[in-house]
Amino acid sequence: MYRHKHRLPGAQVLWSVDSPYQRVEVVTAPGRGRMLYLDGLRDLDDRDLGALNHYLARAPATLVRPRNALLIGNGTLSMVPELSAMSDHLTTVELDAAVVDAGARFFTPGEPLARLANWRLVLADGKQCWRPPSAAST
C-alpha cells in the first residue's frame, strides 16, 4: 500500500497495530525516514517533528515560560524532554496508548523520559480532561 498508493518506493512497515481507535503504523522509506500513519494517512514524519514542535510548543513556551504546561495529543512524546526543561511541571494527555507506544519505540527514546521527575503521562480523552476556569478565578 505505501509503495503504490502513497508513492513511497522502498517503503517498509516497521510496526503495525490496531488500537481501539485506529490502525497505527510506523513506516520507513529511503530519503523520507520514519513516518507515523494513522488509519493509512500520514500524520507526521521525522522531518516534520522539528517544525511541528517549534511552532506548537517551543516558541510559545519560550515566550511564556509556563510554570505548568499541558501537551494534548503529542503521542510521539517528541516535545516532552525540551518542554519539561522549560516548565516546572508538564502533563501529556494522549488518547491512544498505541500512538504513545509507537512514539517511545521509534520517535522519542523512552529511557530519558522515565528520568523526568516533573512529567506525567495521562492516557485519556483530552476533551474530558479540560475544565473551564471557575468564575471565582476570573
N, C-alpha and C positions, 0 to 999 in steps of 0.2 A: 504494500500500500504506500509506504513512504517513498519508495523509489519511483513509482509510477504516478500516483495521484498528486503527491507533493513535489515531484520532480527533484528528488534528492538522490543523485547517483551514489551508490555505495552505502546507502543508509542501512543501519543495523539497529534493531531494537535491543537495548541493553537490559531493560527491565519493563515488565508489564504486569499490572494488577487491576482487577476490577474491585473498586471500593463500593460501598453502599450508594455513593453519589455519582461515580463516573469511572471510566477507564483511565488509568494514569499510566503513561508510558514515558520512558526516557529513551531517546533515540540519538544516535550519533551519525554524523556524515562527514566525509572529508571536506575540509575547508569551512565547516559550519560548527564543529564542536558538539557539545551535548545540548539537547533540546528537550524541553518538557512539553508533552502533548496531553491534553485533557479531552477525552472523547474524540480523539483524532484531529483536534485543532491545536495548532501551535500556540502555547501560552507564552513561552519565552525561550531564549537560548542563552548560552554563556555570554554572547556578545551583548545581549540586552541588559543583563544584570547591572552592569556599571552605570549606565544611563538611567535605568529604572530606579535604582537605589538612590542615585544623586537627586533626581527631581522629586521623588516621593518621600524621601526620608532625610538624606544627608543635608540638603540645602535648608529645609525648614528647621531641622534640629540645630544646625549651625547658627541660624539666626535667633532662635528662641531659647536654646539650651534648656530643654524641659527637665523639670525635676522628675516627673513621671511621664513615660511615653507608652503608647499603645500602637502596636502593629496589628492590623487586621488583614488576614489573607496573605501573609508573607510565608507561604508554605515551604519555599526553598530555604528559609531561615538565613538568607544571604546578607541581610542587613542587621541581623542580631548582634554580631560582635562589635561592629562600629557604633551602632546606636546605643548599646548598653554602656559603652565607654563615654557617651555624651550625655547620659542621664543617670539619675540616682536609682531609678527602678524602671524596668522595661517588662511589659507583658505582651506576648504574642498570642493572638487568638486565631485559630485555624479550624475550619470546619472538618476537613478531610485528613484523617491520620495517614492515609496513603500518600498524600502530597508531602506531608512532613517527612515520611519515611524516604521518599524519593529525594527530597532536599538534603537530608542527612547523608544519604548514600552517595549522591552524585554531584551536589552543588555546594554544600557547606559541611565541612568535616564536623562530626558530632562530638568528638573529644574536646575541642576548645569550648564548645557550647556548654558542656557539662561542668566546666570550671567557672562559669559565670554565676556569681552569687546574687547578682541583682536582676536576674532574668527568670521569668517563668513562662511556660507554655501552657495554654488552656485550649483544649480541644472542645470547641463549642461553636454554635452559630453566632457570629459577631453581632448580628441584629438583636439577638436575645441578651447580649452582654451589656449593651449600651443603656444607660439610664439618663433621662433628661435631668438637667440641673434643677434642683428644687427652687421654689420661689424665694426661700429664705437665703439662698446663696447668691441671688442676683442683685 
